[in-house]
């Protein structure tokens, strides 16, 4: 049964294609005006962040895991360049504020990490949820918001190339 399911998946992928990490798609719709609590327990109103300039909102499954660390550090390493273009960055996962704080501190991340244990932000951005045992995890995804509109979304976000993807999209949207 499992073999048949894998074969069917492979056949469908061949005919329908699969999204490659980092490709994403250009879109245009209102960005979710939602709020959440950051790693320090402070409320972050996303609409207020959007007003400051282009905003990257990226979702990751779990703080301090290998892929999530690569994704977060990719944006950390490019943060100075992104900041020159006025870009804001917010990371979101189901983790609680204390786990977000430990992750931010351990890797010296220069942007807010938003705790979303109830999944309200995940739902607002229509990010797919995954289950690992009893845990709910957000599927790795990334959004670029400009002037209050989502202009690019990537539901197959890359890990170590996340910043490159954002820079490419920003350059093409000027």
For each residue, the residues with C-beta under 8 A, 3 or more apart:
1: 4 5
2: 5 6
3: 6 7
4: 1 7 8
5: 1 2 8 9
6: 2 3 9 10
7: 3 4 10 11
8: 4 5 11 12
9: 5 6 12 13
10: 6 7 13 14
11: 7 8 14 15
12: 8 9 15 16
13: 9 10 16 17 18
14: 10 11
15: 11 12
16: 12 13
17: 13
18: 13 156
19: 23 154 155 156
20: 23 156
21: 154 156 157 158 159 161
22: 154 156 157 158 161 162 164 165
23: 19 20 154 156
24: 142 152 153 154 155 156 157 165 169
25: 152 153 154
26: 151 152 169
27: 150 151 152 153
28: 149 150 151
29: 149 150
30: 33 148 149 150
31: 46 47 50 55 57 143 145 148 149 150
32: 46 121 124 125
33: 30 45 46 47
34: 46 120 121 124
35: 43 44 45 46
36: 43 44 46 92 114 115 116 120 121
37: 41 42 43 44 97 114 115
38: 41 42 43 44 97 100 112 113 114 115
39: 97 100 101 103 104 112 113 115
40: 97 101
41: 37 38 97
42: 37 38
43: 35 36 37 38
44: 35 36 37 38 48 49 90 112 114
45: 33 35 48 49
46: 31 32 33 34 35 36 49 50 55 57 90 121
47: 31 33 50 51 148
48: 44 45 51 52
49: 44 45 46 52 55 88 90
50: 31 46 47 55 88 145 147 148
51: 47 48 148
52: 48 49 55 86 88
53: 85 86 87 88
54: 85 86 87 88 144 145 146 170
55: 31 46 49 50 52 87 88 89 90 144 145 146
56: 75 82 87 88 89 90 142 143 144 145 166
57: 31 46 90 92 125 142 143 145
58: 71 72 75 89 90 91 92 140 141 142 143 157 162
59: 91 92 93 122 125 127 138 139 140 141 142 157
60: 63 67 68 71 72 91 92 93 138 140
61: 65 67 68 93 130 132 137 138 139 140
62: 65 68 93 94 95 135 137
63: 60 68 93 95 99 100 102 103 113
64: 68 69 99 102 103 106
65: 61 62 68 69
66: 69 70
67: 60 61 70 71 140 159
68: 60 61 62 63 64 65 71 72 93 140 159
69: 64 65 66 72 73 103 107
70: 66 67 73 74 159 160
71: 58 60 67 68 74 75 140 157 158 159 160 162
72: 58 60 68 69 75 76 91 103 107 109 113
73: 69 70 76 77 107 109 160
74: 70 71 77 78 158 159 160 161 162 163 164
75: 56 58 71 72 78 79 82 89 91 109 111 162 163 166
76: 72 73 79 107 108 109 110 111
77: 73 74 163
78: 74 75 81 82 163 164 166 167
79: 75 76 82 83 89 110 111
80: 83 84
81: 78 84 85 163 167
82: 56 75 78 79 85 87 89 163 166 167
83: 79 80 86 87
84: 80 81
85: 53 54 81 82 170
86: 52 53 54 83
87: 53 54 55 56 82 83 166 170
88: 49 50 52 53 54 55 56 111
89: 55 56 58 75 79 82 111 112
90: 44 46 49 55 56 57 58 111 112 113 114
91: 58 59 60 72 75 100 109 111 112 113 114
92: 36 57 58 59 60 113 114 116 121 122 125 138
93: 59 60 61 62 63 68 100 113 114 115 116 137 138
94: 62 116 117 119 122 135 136 137 138
95: 62 63 99 100 103 113 115 117
96: 99 100 115 117
97: 37 38 39 40 41 100 101 115
98: 101 102
99: 63 64 95 96 102 103 115
100: 38 39 63 91 93 95 96 97 103 104 113 114 115
101: 39 40 97 98 104 105 113
102: 63 64 98 99 105 106
103: 39 63 64 69 72 95 99 100 106 107 109 113
104: 39 100 101 107 108 109 113
105: 101 102 108
106: 64 102 103
107: 69 72 73 76 103 104
108: 76 104 105
109: 72 73 75 76 91 103 104 113
110: 76 79
111: 75 76 79 88 89 90 91
112: 38 39 44 89 90 91
113: 38 39 63 72 90 91 92 93 95 100 101 103 104 109
114: 36 37 38 44 90 91 92 93 100 121
115: 36 37 38 39 93 95 96 97 99 100
116: 36 92 93 94 119 120 121 122 138
117: 94 95 96
118:
119: 94 116 122 123 129 136 138
120: 34 36 116 123 124
121: 32 34 36 46 92 114 116 124 125
122: 59 92 94 116 119 125 127 129 138
123: 119 120 126 127
124: 32 34 120 121
125: 32 57 59 92 121 122 141 143
126: 123
127: 59 122 123 138 139 141 155
128: 138 139 141 155
129: 119 122 136 137 138 139
130: 61 136 137 138 139
131: 135 136 137
132: 61 135 137
133:
134:
135: 62 94 131 132
136: 94 119 129 130 131
137: 61 62 93 94 129 130 131 132
138: 59 60 61 92 93 94 116 119 122 127 128 129 130 141
139: 59 61 127 128 129 130 155
140: 58 59 60 61 67 68 71 156 157 159
141: 58 59 125 127 128 138 153 154 155 156 157
142: 24 56 57 58 59 153 154 157 162 165 166
143: 31 56 57 58 125 150 152 153 154
144: 54 55 56 150 151 152 153 166 169 170 173
145: 31 50 54 55 56 57 148 149 150 151
146: 54 55 149 151 173
147: 50
148: 30 31 47 50 51 145
149: 28 29 30 31 145 146
150: 27 28 29 30 31 143 144 145 153
151: 26 27 28 144 145 146 169 173
152: 24 25 26 27 143 144 169 173
153: 24 25 27 141 142 143 144 150
154: 19 21 22 23 24 25 141 142 143 157 158 165
155: 19 24 127 128 139 141
156: 18 19 20 21 22 23 24 140 141
157: 21 22 24 58 59 71 140 141 142 154 162 165
158: 21 22 71 74 154 161 162 164 165
159: 21 67 68 70 71 74 140 162
160: 70 71 73 74
161: 21 22 74 158 164 165
162: 22 58 71 74 75 142 157 158 159 165 166
163: 74 75 77 78 81 82 166 167
164: 22 74 78 158 161 167 168
165: 22 24 142 154 157 158 161 162 168 169
166: 56 75 78 82 87 142 144 162 163 169 170
167: 78 81 82 163 164 170 171
168: 164 165 171 172
169: 24 26 144 151 152 165 166 172 173
170: 54 85 87 144 166 167 173 174
171: 167 168 174
172: 168 169
173: 144 146 151 152 169 170
174: 170 171
